[in-house]
């Protein structure tokens, strides 16, 4: 059985606190998630879970590192193209 290709890849991503670009909440995070794979993100309050989810949804650009969604780097796309890419991530009622 072969492993499906990653739909989402974080490579050495660092995220800063909202009001302080000098204070990194998450540093050097690498993650690969295949299409259909379920992943839980847990941590204490203020640990950066929401910022990580915003980055995974291409709503927040990382300070360092790269994000690939379906083989594309969202921050190299136009806003319209990025929105079209984001539509592939979620099914909202």
N, CA, C and O atoms as a CHARMM CRD file, in Angstrom:
* protein
*
  372
    1    1 UNK  N      0.84900  -1.17300   0.00000 PROA 1      0.00000
    2    1 UNK  CA     0.00000   0.00000   0.00000 PROA 1      0.00000
    3    1 UNK  C      0.89500   1.23600   0.00000 PROA 1      0.00000
    4    1 UNK  O      1.79500   1.34900   0.83300 PROA 1      0.00000
    5    2 UNK  N      0.66100   2.14100  -0.90500 PROA 2      0.00000
    6    2 UNK  CA     1.49200   3.34500  -0.99800 PROA 2      0.00000
    7    2 UNK  C      0.89100   4.47500  -0.16800 PROA 2      0.00000
    8    2 UNK  O     -0.31600   4.52900   0.06500 PROA 2      0.00000
    9    3 UNK  N      1.75900   5.36500   0.26600 PROA 3      0.00000
   10    3 UNK  CA     1.33900   6.53000   1.03800 PROA 3      0.00000
   11    3 UNK  C      0.85700   7.61400   0.08800 PROA 3      0.00000
   12    3 UNK  O      1.54900   7.94000  -0.87600 PROA 3      0.00000
   13    4 UNK  N     -0.33400   8.18500   0.34700 PROA 4      0.00000
   14    4 UNK  CA    -0.80400   9.26800  -0.52800 PROA 4      0.00000
   15    4 UNK  C      0.09800  10.48900  -0.40000 PROA 4      0.00000
   16    4 UNK  O      0.70200  10.70200   0.65100 PROA 4      0.00000
   17    5 UNK  N      0.19500  11.29000  -1.45200 PROA 5      0.00000
   18    5 UNK  CA     1.04400  12.48300  -1.38100 PROA 5      0.00000
   19    5 UNK  C      0.49400  13.47900  -0.35900 PROA 5      0.00000
   20    5 UNK  O     -0.71000  13.53400  -0.10700 PROA 5      0.00000
   21    6 UNK  N      1.39000  14.24800   0.21200 PROA 6      0.00000
   22    6 UNK  CA     0.99000  15.23700   1.21700 PROA 6      0.00000
   23    6 UNK  C      0.18000  16.35100   0.56700 PROA 6      0.00000
   24    6 UNK  O      0.57000  16.89400  -0.46700 PROA 6      0.00000
   25    7 UNK  N     -0.94000  16.68100   1.17600 PROA 7      0.00000
   26    7 UNK  CA    -1.75800  17.79500   0.70100 PROA 7      0.00000
   27    7 UNK  C     -1.29600  19.09000   1.34200 PROA 7      0.00000
   28    7 UNK  O     -1.48900  20.17600   0.79300 PROA 7      0.00000
   29    8 UNK  N     -0.68200  18.96100   2.51300 PROA 8      0.00000
   30    8 UNK  CA    -0.24800  20.12100   3.27600 PROA 8      0.00000
   31    8 UNK  C      1.13600  19.84000   3.84400 PROA 8      0.00000
   32    8 UNK  O      1.35700  18.81200   4.48300 PROA 8      0.00000
   33    9 UNK  N      2.06000  20.75600   3.60900 PROA 9      0.00000
   34    9 UNK  CA     3.42500  20.59500   4.12100 PROA 9      0.00000
   35    9 UNK  C      3.89300  21.90500   4.74400 PROA 9      0.00000
   36    9 UNK  O      3.87500  22.95300   4.09900 PROA 9      0.00000
   37   10 UNK  N      4.30700  21.83300   5.99400 PROA 10     0.00000
   38   10 UNK  CA     4.99600  22.93900   6.65600 PROA 10     0.00000
   39   10 UNK  C      6.46000  22.55300   6.72100 PROA 10     0.00000
   40   10 UNK  O      6.79100  21.42500   7.08700 PROA 10     0.00000
   41   11 UNK  N      7.33400  23.47400   6.37200 PROA 11     0.00000
   42   11 UNK  CA     8.76500  23.19400   6.40500 PROA 11     0.00000
   43   11 UNK  C      9.48500  24.28800   7.18700 PROA 11     0.00000
   44   11 UNK  O      9.61700  25.41700   6.71500 PROA 11     0.00000
   45   12 UNK  N      9.94600  23.94400   8.38200 PROA 12     0.00000
   46   12 UNK  CA    10.71900  24.84400   9.24400 PROA 12     0.00000
   47   12 UNK  C     10.01400  26.17900   9.47200 PROA 12     0.00000
   48   12 UNK  O     10.63400  27.23900   9.38700 PROA 12     0.00000
   49   13 UNK  N      8.71300  26.11900   9.76200 PROA 13     0.00000
   50   13 UNK  CA     7.90400  27.32900   9.95100 PROA 13     0.00000
   51   13 UNK  C      8.06700  27.87900  11.36700 PROA 13     0.00000
   52   13 UNK  O      8.07700  27.12900  12.34300 PROA 13     0.00000
   53   14 UNK  N      8.19300  29.19200  11.46000 PROA 14     0.00000
   54   14 UNK  CA     8.20300  29.89900  12.74200 PROA 14     0.00000
   55   14 UNK  C      7.11600  30.96600  12.70600 PROA 14     0.00000
   56   14 UNK  O      6.91200  31.63600  11.69400 PROA 14     0.00000
   57   15 UNK  N      6.42100  31.10800  13.83700 PROA 15     0.00000
   58   15 UNK  CA     5.32800  32.07300  13.95300 PROA 15     0.00000
   59   15 UNK  C      5.56900  32.97200  15.15400 PROA 15     0.00000
   60   15 UNK  O      5.89700  32.49900  16.24100 PROA 15     0.00000
   61   16 UNK  N      5.40400  34.26900  14.94900 PROA 16     0.00000
   62   16 UNK  CA     5.63400  35.25400  16.01100 PROA 16     0.00000
   63   16 UNK  C      4.33800  35.60300  16.71800 PROA 16     0.00000
   64   16 UNK  O      3.24700  35.43000  16.17400 PROA 16     0.00000
   65   17 UNK  N      4.47600  36.09400  17.93300 PROA 17     0.00000
   66   17 UNK  CA     3.33800  36.59000  18.70300 PROA 17     0.00000
   67   17 UNK  C      2.69200  37.74100  17.94100 PROA 17     0.00000
   68   17 UNK  O      3.38700  38.49100  17.25500 PROA 17     0.00000
   69   18 UNK  N      1.36300  37.89600  18.04900 PROA 18     0.00000
   70   18 UNK  CA     0.64700  38.90600  17.26100 PROA 18     0.00000
   71   18 UNK  C      1.19400  40.32700  17.36200 PROA 18     0.00000
   72   18 UNK  O      1.23000  41.04100  16.36000 PROA 18     0.00000
   73   19 UNK  N      1.61200  40.74400  18.53100 PROA 19     0.00000
   74   19 UNK  CA     2.04300  42.13500  18.70300 PROA 19     0.00000
   75   19 UNK  C      3.54600  42.27200  18.90200 PROA 19     0.00000
   76   19 UNK  O      4.03400  43.33500  19.28600 PROA 19     0.00000
   77   20 UNK  N      4.28400  41.17800  18.63700 PROA 20     0.00000
   78   20 UNK  CA     5.73100  41.22700  18.82800 PROA 20     0.00000
   79   20 UNK  C      6.41400  40.28900  17.84600 PROA 20     0.00000
   80   20 UNK  O      6.49900  39.08400  18.08400 PROA 20     0.00000
   81   21 UNK  N      6.89700  40.84200  16.74900 PROA 21     0.00000
   82   21 UNK  CA     7.56300  40.02000  15.73200 PROA 21     0.00000
   83   21 UNK  C      8.85000  39.40300  16.26200 PROA 21     0.00000
   84   21 UNK  O      9.37800  38.46500  15.66500 PROA 21     0.00000
   85   22 UNK  N      9.36300  39.92300  17.38400 PROA 22     0.00000
   86   22 UNK  CA    10.60200  39.39700  17.96100 PROA 22     0.00000
   87   22 UNK  C     10.37200  38.14900  18.80600 PROA 22     0.00000
   88   22 UNK  O     11.30000  37.36800  19.01800 PROA 22     0.00000
   89   23 UNK  N      9.14500  37.95000  19.29300 PROA 23     0.00000
   90   23 UNK  CA     8.84900  36.82800  20.17900 PROA 23     0.00000
   91   23 UNK  C      8.18500  35.70200  19.38700 PROA 23     0.00000
   92   23 UNK  O      7.01000  35.79800  19.03300 PROA 23     0.00000
   93   24 UNK  N      8.93500  34.64100  19.11200 PROA 24     0.00000
   94   24 UNK  CA     8.39000  33.51000  18.37200 PROA 24     0.00000
   95   24 UNK  C      7.61600  32.59900  19.31700 PROA 24     0.00000
   96   24 UNK  O      8.14700  32.14700  20.33100 PROA 24     0.00000
   97   25 UNK  N      6.34700  32.33000  18.97400 PROA 25     0.00000
   98   25 UNK  CA     5.54400  31.38300  19.74700 PROA 25     0.00000
   99   25 UNK  C      5.84300  29.95500  19.31400 PROA 25     0.00000
  100   25 UNK  O      5.93100  29.05000  20.14300 PROA 25     0.00000
  101   26 UNK  N      5.99600  29.76400  18.03200 PROA 26     0.00000
  102   26 UNK  CA     6.33300  28.45500  17.47400 PROA 26     0.00000
  103   26 UNK  C      7.57100  28.62200  16.61000 PROA 26     0.00000
  104   26 UNK  O      7.68300  29.58400  15.85000 PROA 26     0.00000
  105   27 UNK  N      8.49100  27.69000  16.72800 PROA 27     0.00000
  106   27 UNK  CA     9.74700  27.83100  16.00500 PROA 27     0.00000
  107   27 UNK  C     10.13800  26.51000  15.35500 PROA 27     0.00000
  108   27 UNK  O     10.12300  25.45800  15.99400 PROA 27     0.00000
  109   28 UNK  N     10.48600  26.58400  14.07700 PROA 28     0.00000
  110   28 UNK  CA    11.01900  25.44900  13.32200 PROA 28     0.00000
  111   28 UNK  C     10.06600  24.24800  13.31200 PROA 28     0.00000
  112   28 UNK  O     10.47600  23.11900  13.57700 PROA 28     0.00000
  113   29 UNK  N      8.79100  24.50500  13.00300 PROA 29     0.00000
  114   29 UNK  CA     7.77700  23.45100  12.93900 PROA 29     0.00000
  115   29 UNK  C      7.75200  22.86700  11.52900 PROA 29     0.00000
  116   29 UNK  O      7.62900  23.59200  10.54300 PROA 29     0.00000
  117   30 UNK  N      7.87000  21.55200  11.45600 PROA 30     0.00000
  118   30 UNK  CA     7.74700  20.84800  10.17600 PROA 30     0.00000
  119   30 UNK  C      6.65700  19.79200  10.32800 PROA 30     0.00000
  120   30 UNK  O      6.58300  19.09800  11.34200 PROA 30     0.00000
  121   31 UNK  N      5.81700  19.68400   9.30700 PROA 31     0.00000
  122   31 UNK  CA     4.64300  18.82600   9.38600 PROA 31     0.00000
  123   31 UNK  C      4.19400  18.48200   7.97800 PROA 31     0.00000
  124   31 UNK  O      4.25100  19.32100   7.07900 PROA 31     0.00000
  125   32 UNK  N      3.75300  17.26000   7.78900 PROA 32     0.00000
  126   32 UNK  CA     3.22800  16.83200   6.49800 PROA 32     0.00000
  127   32 UNK  C      1.92100  16.08300   6.75100 PROA 32     0.00000
  128   32 UNK  O      1.88900  15.13600   7.53700 PROA 32     0.00000
  129   33 UNK  N      0.84700  16.50500   6.08900 PROA 33     0.00000
  130   33 UNK  CA    -0.46700  15.89100   6.27100 PROA 33     0.00000
  131   33 UNK  C     -0.99200  15.45100   4.91200 PROA 33     0.00000
  132   33 UNK  O     -1.06700  16.24900   3.97800 PROA 33     0.00000
  133   34 UNK  N     -1.35400  14.18300   4.80700 PROA 34     0.00000
  134   34 UNK  CA    -1.89300  13.63900   3.56100 PROA 34     0.00000
  135   34 UNK  C     -3.37500  13.97900   3.43700 PROA 34     0.00000
  136   34 UNK  O     -4.04900  14.21800   4.43900 PROA 34     0.00000
  137   35 UNK  N     -3.87200  14.00100   2.22000 PROA 35     0.00000
  138   35 UNK  CA    -5.30000  14.22200   1.98100 PROA 35     0.00000
  139   35 UNK  C     -6.09300  13.15100   2.72100 PROA 35     0.00000
  140   35 UNK  O     -5.78500  11.96300   2.61800 PROA 35     0.00000
  141   36 UNK  N     -7.11200  13.56900   3.46700 PROA 36     0.00000
  142   36 UNK  CA    -7.94600  12.63900   4.21200 PROA 36     0.00000
  143   36 UNK  C     -7.41900  12.26900   5.58600 PROA 36     0.00000
  144   36 UNK  O     -8.14100  11.66600   6.38000 PROA 36     0.00000
  145   37 UNK  N     -6.19000  12.61300   5.87700 PROA 37     0.00000
  146   37 UNK  CA    -5.60500  12.30800   7.18400 PROA 37     0.00000
  147   37 UNK  C     -6.19500  13.23600   8.24400 PROA 37     0.00000
  148   37 UNK  O     -6.42100  14.41900   7.98800 PROA 37     0.00000
  149   38 UNK  N     -6.43900  12.69500   9.42500 PROA 38     0.00000
  150   38 UNK  CA    -6.95800  13.49500  10.53300 PROA 38     0.00000
  151   38 UNK  C     -5.83800  13.74000  11.53300 PROA 38     0.00000
  152   38 UNK  O     -5.10000  12.82400  11.89700 PROA 38     0.00000
  153   39 UNK  N     -5.72400  14.99000  11.97200 PROA 39     0.00000
  154   39 UNK  CA    -4.65600  15.39200  12.88300 PROA 39     0.00000
  155   39 UNK  C     -5.25800  16.22900  14.00100 PROA 39     0.00000
  156   39 UNK  O     -6.12100  17.07000  13.75200 PROA 39     0.00000
  157   40 UNK  N     -4.80900  16.00600  15.22600 PROA 40     0.00000
  158   40 UNK  CA    -5.23700  16.82000  16.36800 PROA 40     0.00000
  159   40 UNK  C     -4.08800  17.72600  16.77900 PROA 40     0.00000
  160   40 UNK  O     -2.93400  17.30000  16.82600 PROA 40     0.00000
  161   41 UNK  N     -4.41000  18.97200  17.07400 PROA 41     0.00000
  162   41 UNK  CA    -3.41600  19.92600  17.56900 PROA 41     0.00000
  163   41 UNK  C     -3.83900  20.29400  18.98300 PROA 41     0.00000
  164   41 UNK  O     -4.90100  20.88200  19.19300 PROA 41     0.00000
  165   42 UNK  N     -2.99600  19.94200  19.95000 PROA 42     0.00000
  166   42 UNK  CA    -3.31900  20.20200  21.34600 PROA 42     0.00000
  167   42 UNK  C     -2.19800  21.00600  21.99500 PROA 42     0.00000
  168   42 UNK  O     -1.04700  20.95600  21.56200 PROA 42     0.00000
  169   43 UNK  N     -2.55000  21.73700  23.02600 PROA 43     0.00000
  170   43 UNK  CA    -1.55100  22.51700  23.75800 PROA 43     0.00000
  171   43 UNK  C     -2.22700  23.44500  24.74000 PROA 43     0.00000
  172   43 UNK  O     -3.44400  23.62800  24.71500 PROA 43     0.00000
  173   44 UNK  N     -1.43300  24.01500  25.58800 PROA 44     0.00000
  174   44 UNK  CA    -1.96900  24.91700  26.61800 PROA 44     0.00000
  175   44 UNK  C     -2.45800  26.21800  25.98300 PROA 44     0.00000
  176   44 UNK  O     -2.15600  26.50900  24.82600 PROA 44     0.00000
  177   45 UNK  N     -3.19500  26.97100  26.73400 PROA 45     0.00000
  178   45 UNK  CA    -3.68200  28.27400  26.29500 PROA 45     0.00000
  179   45 UNK  C     -2.49900  29.19000  25.99700 PROA 45     0.00000
  180   45 UNK  O     -1.56400  29.29000  26.79200 PROA 45     0.00000
  181   46 UNK  N     -2.54900  29.85500  24.84800 PROA 46     0.00000
  182   46 UNK  CA    -1.48000  30.78200  24.47400 PROA 46     0.00000
  183   46 UNK  C     -0.27400  30.13000  23.83600 PROA 46     0.00000
  184   46 UNK  O      0.73500  30.79500  23.59700 PROA 46     0.00000
  185   47 UNK  N     -0.35800  28.82800  23.55400 PROA 47     0.00000
  186   47 UNK  CA     0.79100  28.11000  22.99700 PROA 47     0.00000
  187   47 UNK  C      0.97700  28.33500  21.50000 PROA 47     0.00000
  188   47 UNK  O      2.04300  28.03900  20.96000 PROA 47     0.00000
  189   48 UNK  N     -0.05400  28.85800  20.81800 PROA 48     0.00000
  190   48 UNK  CA     0.06400  29.12100  19.38900 PROA 48     0.00000
  191   48 UNK  C     -0.77400  28.22300  18.49900 PROA 48     0.00000
  192   48 UNK  O     -0.57200  28.19700  17.28500 PROA 48     0.00000
  193   49 UNK  N     -1.72100  27.48100  19.08400 PROA 49     0.00000
  194   49 UNK  CA    -2.56100  26.57700  18.29100 PROA 49     0.00000
  195   49 UNK  C     -3.36500  27.31700  17.23200 PROA 49     0.00000
  196   49 UNK  O     -3.41500  26.89400  16.07700 PROA 49     0.00000
  197   50 UNK  N     -3.98900  28.41500  17.62100 PROA 50     0.00000
  198   50 UNK  CA    -4.80800  29.18500  16.68100 PROA 50     0.00000
  199   50 UNK  C     -3.94600  29.76800  15.57100 PROA 50     0.00000
  200   50 UNK  O     -4.33600  29.74000  14.40400 PROA 50     0.00000
  201   51 UNK  N     -2.78700  30.29100  15.92000 PROA 51     0.00000
  202   51 UNK  CA    -1.88400  30.83500  14.89500 PROA 51     0.00000
  203   51 UNK  C     -1.43800  29.74000  13.93200 PROA 51     0.00000
  204   51 UNK  O     -1.33000  29.97700  12.72900 PROA 51     0.00000
  205   52 UNK  N     -1.18000  28.55300  14.45300 PROA 52     0.00000
  206   52 UNK  CA    -0.79500  27.43800  13.59400 PROA 52     0.00000
  207   52 UNK  C     -1.94100  27.08500  12.64700 PROA 52     0.00000
  208   52 UNK  O     -1.71000  26.86300  11.45900 PROA 52     0.00000
  209   53 UNK  N     -3.17200  27.03100  13.15600 PROA 53     0.00000
  210   53 UNK  CA    -4.32000  26.72700  12.30300 PROA 53     0.00000
  211   53 UNK  C     -4.53100  27.80900  11.25000 PROA 53     0.00000
  212   53 UNK  O     -4.87100  27.49900  10.10800 PROA 53     0.00000
  213   54 UNK  N     -4.33400  29.07600  11.61900 PROA 54     0.00000
  214   54 UNK  CA    -4.45800  30.16200  10.64600 PROA 54     0.00000
  215   54 UNK  C     -3.39600  30.03000   9.55900 PROA 54     0.00000
  216   54 UNK  O     -3.65800  30.32600   8.39400 PROA 54     0.00000
  217   55 UNK  N     -2.21900  29.59400   9.92900 PROA 55     0.00000
  218   55 UNK  CA    -1.15500  29.38500   8.94400 PROA 55     0.00000
  219   55 UNK  C     -1.50200  28.21200   8.03500 PROA 55     0.00000
  220   55 UNK  O     -1.33400  28.29700   6.81900 PROA 55     0.00000
  221   56 UNK  N     -1.98400  27.11800   8.62100 PROA 56     0.00000
  222   56 UNK  CA    -2.36900  25.94900   7.82600 PROA 56     0.00000
  223   56 UNK  C     -3.49700  26.27800   6.85300 PROA 56     0.00000
  224   56 UNK  O     -3.60700  25.65900   5.79500 PROA 56     0.00000
  225   57 UNK  N     -4.33300  27.24600   7.20600 PROA 57     0.00000
  226   57 UNK  CA    -5.44900  27.66500   6.34700 PROA 57     0.00000
  227   57 UNK  C     -5.05600  28.78600   5.38800 PROA 57     0.00000
  228   57 UNK  O     -5.91300  29.34300   4.70100 PROA 57     0.00000
  229   58 UNK  N     -3.78000  29.11600   5.33800 PROA 58     0.00000
  230   58 UNK  CA    -3.26000  30.18400   4.46100 PROA 58     0.00000
  231   58 UNK  C     -3.90000  31.53400   4.77100 PROA 58     0.00000
  232   58 UNK  O     -4.11000  32.35300   3.87600 PROA 58     0.00000
  233   59 UNK  N     -4.21100  31.75800   6.05600 PROA 59     0.00000
  234   59 UNK  CA    -4.73600  33.04900   6.49200 PROA 59     0.00000
  235   59 UNK  C     -3.65800  33.90500   7.13600 PROA 59     0.00000
  236   59 UNK  O     -3.79800  35.12500   7.21800 PROA 59     0.00000
  237   60 UNK  N     -2.59100  33.27700   7.59000 PROA 60     0.00000
  238   60 UNK  CA    -1.50700  33.96700   8.27900 PROA 60     0.00000
  239   60 UNK  C     -0.17800  33.46600   7.72100 PROA 60     0.00000
  240   60 UNK  O      0.12100  32.27400   7.78800 PROA 60     0.00000
  241   61 UNK  N      0.60800  34.37400   7.17600 PROA 61     0.00000
  242   61 UNK  CA     1.90800  33.98500   6.60700 PROA 61     0.00000
  243   61 UNK  C      2.92100  33.75400   7.72600 PROA 61     0.00000
  244   61 UNK  O      2.97200  34.52900   8.68100 PROA 61     0.00000
  245   62 UNK  N      3.72000  32.70700   7.62000 PROA 62     0.00000
  246   62 UNK  CA     4.74800  32.47300   8.64000 PROA 62     0.00000
  247   62 UNK  C      5.88700  33.49200   8.53700 PROA 62     0.00000
  248   62 UNK  O      6.15900  34.02500   7.46200 PROA 62     0.00000
  249   63 UNK  N      6.55000  33.75300   9.67200 PROA 63     0.00000
  250   63 UNK  CA     7.70000  34.65300   9.66700 PROA 63     0.00000
  251   63 UNK  C      8.89200  33.99500   8.97200 PROA 63     0.00000
  252   63 UNK  O      9.68500  34.66000   8.30500 PROA 63     0.00000
  253   64 UNK  N      9.00200  32.68300   9.14100 PROA 64     0.00000
  254   64 UNK  CA    10.09300  31.92200   8.52900 PROA 64     0.00000
  255   64 UNK  C      9.53500  30.59700   8.04000 PROA 64     0.00000
  256   64 UNK  O      8.49100  30.14300   8.50800 PROA 64     0.00000
  257   65 UNK  N     10.22800  29.98400   7.10500 PROA 65     0.00000
  258   65 UNK  CA     9.82700  28.68400   6.60000 PROA 65     0.00000
  259   65 UNK  C      8.81500  28.79700   5.47600 PROA 65     0.00000
  260   65 UNK  O      8.54100  29.88500   4.96900 PROA 65     0.00000
  261   66 UNK  N      8.26200  27.64400   5.09500 PROA 66     0.00000
  262   66 UNK  CA     7.33000  27.64500   3.96900 PROA 66     0.00000
  263   66 UNK  C      6.14000  26.73400   4.22800 PROA 66     0.00000
  264   66 UNK  O      6.21400  25.77400   4.99500 PROA 66     0.00000
  265   67 UNK  N      5.04900  27.06600   3.56700 PROA 67     0.00000
  266   67 UNK  CA     3.81500  26.29600   3.57700 PROA 67     0.00000
  267   67 UNK  C      3.50500  25.91900   2.13800 PROA 67     0.00000
  268   67 UNK  O      3.55000  26.76400   1.24400 PROA 67     0.00000
  269   68 UNK  N      3.19200  24.65700   1.91900 PROA 68     0.00000
  270   68 UNK  CA     2.74900  24.18500   0.60800 PROA 68     0.00000
  271   68 UNK  C      1.37700  23.53800   0.77500 PROA 68     0.00000
  272   68 UNK  O      1.20300  22.64000   1.59800 PROA 68     0.00000
  273   69 UNK  N      0.41600  23.99600  -0.00400 PROA 69     0.00000
  274   69 UNK  CA    -0.91200  23.40100  -0.04000 PROA 69     0.00000
  275   69 UNK  C     -1.12500  22.82200  -1.42800 PROA 69     0.00000
  276   69 UNK  O     -1.10800  23.54600  -2.42300 PROA 69     0.00000
  277   70 UNK  N     -1.32100  21.53000  -1.48600 PROA 70     0.00000
  278   70 UNK  CA    -1.52900  20.84900  -2.76000 PROA 70     0.00000
  279   70 UNK  C     -0.41900  21.20300  -3.75400 PROA 70     0.00000
  280   70 UNK  O     -0.67300  21.39000  -4.94400 PROA 70     0.00000
  281   71 UNK  N      0.81400  21.29300  -3.24800 PROA 71     0.00000
  282   71 UNK  CA     1.97200  21.55700  -4.09800 PROA 71     0.00000
  283   71 UNK  C      2.20600  23.02300  -4.43300 PROA 71     0.00000
  284   71 UNK  O      3.13100  23.33600  -5.18200 PROA 71     0.00000
  285   72 UNK  N      1.39700  23.92300  -3.90100 PROA 72     0.00000
  286   72 UNK  CA     1.54600  25.35200  -4.19500 PROA 72     0.00000
  287   72 UNK  C      1.88900  26.12800  -2.92600 PROA 72     0.00000
  288   72 UNK  O      1.47500  25.75700  -1.82800 PROA 72     0.00000
  289   73 UNK  N      2.64000  27.19400  -3.08800 PROA 73     0.00000
  290   73 UNK  CA     2.94900  28.08200  -1.97500 PROA 73     0.00000
  291   73 UNK  C      1.94400  29.23600  -1.99800 PROA 73     0.00000
  292   73 UNK  O      2.02000  30.09200  -2.87900 PROA 73     0.00000
  293   74 UNK  N      1.00800  29.27600  -1.05100 PROA 74     0.00000
  294   74 UNK  CA    -0.06700  30.27100  -1.07900 PROA 74     0.00000
  295   74 UNK  C      0.40800  31.71100  -1.11600 PROA 74     0.00000
  296   74 UNK  O     -0.23800  32.54900  -1.74600 PROA 74     0.00000
  297   75 UNK  N      1.51000  32.02200  -0.46600 PROA 75     0.00000
  298   75 UNK  CA     1.95600  33.41300  -0.37000 PROA 75     0.00000
  299   75 UNK  C      2.66100  33.88000  -1.63000 PROA 75     0.00000
  300   75 UNK  O      3.07600  35.03600  -1.71600 PROA 75     0.00000
  301   76 UNK  N      2.80200  32.99700  -2.60500 PROA 76     0.00000
  302   76 UNK  CA     3.33200  33.39000  -3.91600 PROA 76     0.00000
  303   76 UNK  C      2.21000  33.55100  -4.93900 PROA 76     0.00000
  304   76 UNK  O      2.46400  33.85300  -6.10600 PROA 76     0.00000
  305   77 UNK  N      0.97700  33.35000  -4.49800 PROA 77     0.00000
  306   77 UNK  CA    -0.18900  33.47200  -5.37300 PROA 77     0.00000
  307   77 UNK  C     -0.87000  34.81800  -5.14400 PROA 77     0.00000
  308   77 UNK  O     -0.65100  35.47400  -4.12600 PROA 77     0.00000
  309   78 UNK  N     -1.68700  35.21400  -6.09300 PROA 78     0.00000
  310   78 UNK  CA    -2.50200  36.42000  -5.89300 PROA 78     0.00000
  311   78 UNK  C     -3.54800  36.11300  -4.82000 PROA 78     0.00000
  312   78 UNK  O     -3.79000  34.95000  -4.50000 PROA 78     0.00000
  313   79 UNK  N     -4.15800  37.14600  -4.27500 PROA 79     0.00000
  314   79 UNK  CA    -5.18700  36.96000  -3.24600 PROA 79     0.00000
  315   79 UNK  C     -6.33500  36.09900  -3.77800 PROA 79     0.00000
  316   79 UNK  O     -6.86300  35.25300  -3.05600 PROA 79     0.00000
  317   80 UNK  N     -6.71900  36.31200  -5.02900 PROA 80     0.00000
  318   80 UNK  CA    -7.80900  35.53500  -5.62600 PROA 80     0.00000
  319   80 UNK  C     -7.41100  34.06400  -5.77100 PROA 80     0.00000
  320   80 UNK  O     -8.19800  33.17300  -5.45000 PROA 80     0.00000
  321   81 UNK  N     -6.20100  33.81300  -6.25100 PROA 81     0.00000
  322   81 UNK  CA    -5.72800  32.43500  -6.38900 PROA 81     0.00000
  323   81 UNK  C     -5.60700  31.75300  -5.02500 PROA 81     0.00000
  324   81 UNK  O     -5.92500  30.57200  -4.88400 PROA 81     0.00000
  325   82 UNK  N     -5.14500  32.50400  -4.02600 PROA 82     0.00000
  326   82 UNK  CA    -5.01100  31.96300  -2.67000 PROA 82     0.00000
  327   82 UNK  C     -6.39300  31.58900  -2.12000 PROA 82     0.00000
  328   82 UNK  O     -6.53900  30.55200  -1.47300 PROA 82     0.00000
  329   83 UNK  N     -7.39200  32.41300  -2.37100 PROA 83     0.00000
  330   83 UNK  CA    -8.75200  32.11700  -1.91500 PROA 83     0.00000
  331   83 UNK  C     -9.27600  30.84500  -2.58900 PROA 83     0.00000
  332   83 UNK  O     -9.91600  30.02100  -1.93500 PROA 83     0.00000
  333   84 UNK  N     -9.01400  30.68100  -3.87300 PROA 84     0.00000
  334   84 UNK  CA    -9.43400  29.46800  -4.57900 PROA 84     0.00000
  335   84 UNK  C     -8.74500  28.23900  -3.99600 PROA 84     0.00000
  336   84 UNK  O     -9.36400  27.18300  -3.86300 PROA 84     0.00000
  337   85 UNK  N     -7.48400  28.37100  -3.65400 PROA 85     0.00000
  338   85 UNK  CA    -6.73700  27.27400  -3.04400 PROA 85     0.00000
  339   85 UNK  C     -7.32000  26.93500  -1.67300 PROA 85     0.00000
  340   85 UNK  O     -7.45600  25.76000  -1.33000 PROA 85     0.00000
  341   86 UNK  N     -7.66000  27.94700  -0.89600 PROA 86     0.00000
  342   86 UNK  CA    -8.22100  27.73500   0.44200 PROA 86     0.00000
  343   86 UNK  C     -9.55800  27.00000   0.37800 PROA 86     0.00000
  344   86 UNK  O     -9.89900  26.26400   1.30400 PROA 86     0.00000
  345   87 UNK  N    -10.31100  27.18600  -0.68800 PROA 87     0.00000
  346   87 UNK  CA   -11.60800  26.50400  -0.82000 PROA 87     0.00000
  347   87 UNK  C    -11.44600  24.98600  -0.87000 PROA 87     0.00000
  348   87 UNK  O    -12.38700  24.25500  -0.56500 PROA 87     0.00000
  349   88 UNK  N    -10.28000  24.51400  -1.24500 PROA 88     0.00000
  350   88 UNK  CA   -10.03000  23.07700  -1.30400 PROA 88     0.00000
  351   88 UNK  C     -9.79800  22.47400   0.08300 PROA 88     0.00000
  352   88 UNK  O     -9.84700  21.25500   0.24600 PROA 88     0.00000
  353   89 UNK  N     -9.54700  23.31700   1.07200 PROA 89     0.00000
  354   89 UNK  CA    -9.20100  22.83300   2.40500 PROA 89     0.00000
  355   89 UNK  C    -10.39600  22.44100   3.24900 PROA 89     0.00000
  356   89 UNK  O    -10.32600  21.47200   4.00400 PROA 89     0.00000
  357   90 UNK  N    -11.49800  23.17800   3.13600 PROA 90     0.00000
  358   90 UNK  CA   -12.58600  23.04000   4.08500 PROA 90     0.00000
  359   90 UNK  C    -13.92400  22.84400   3.39700 PROA 90     0.00000
  360   90 UNK  O    -14.14900  23.29800   2.27500 PROA 90     0.00000
  361   91 UNK  N    -14.79300  22.16000   4.10000 PROA 91     0.00000
  362   91 UNK  CA   -16.19300  22.08000   3.70700 PROA 91     0.00000
  363   91 UNK  C    -16.98200  22.66700   4.86400 PROA 91     0.00000
  364   91 UNK  O    -17.10800  22.04600   5.92000 PROA 91     0.00000
  365   92 UNK  N    -17.50200  23.84300   4.66600 PROA 92     0.00000
  366   92 UNK  CA   -18.26000  24.51300   5.72100 PROA 92     0.00000
  367   92 UNK  C    -19.74200  24.46200   5.38500 PROA 92     0.00000
  368   92 UNK  O    -20.11800  24.67100   4.23100 PROA 92     0.00000
  369   93 UNK  N    -20.58900  24.18800   6.37000 PROA 93     0.00000
  370   93 UNK  CA   -22.04000  24.11900   6.10600 PROA 93     0.00000
  371   93 UNK  C    -22.60400  25.48200   5.76000 PROA 93     0.00000
  372   93 UNK  O    -23.80300  25.60800   5.51000 PROA 93     0.00000
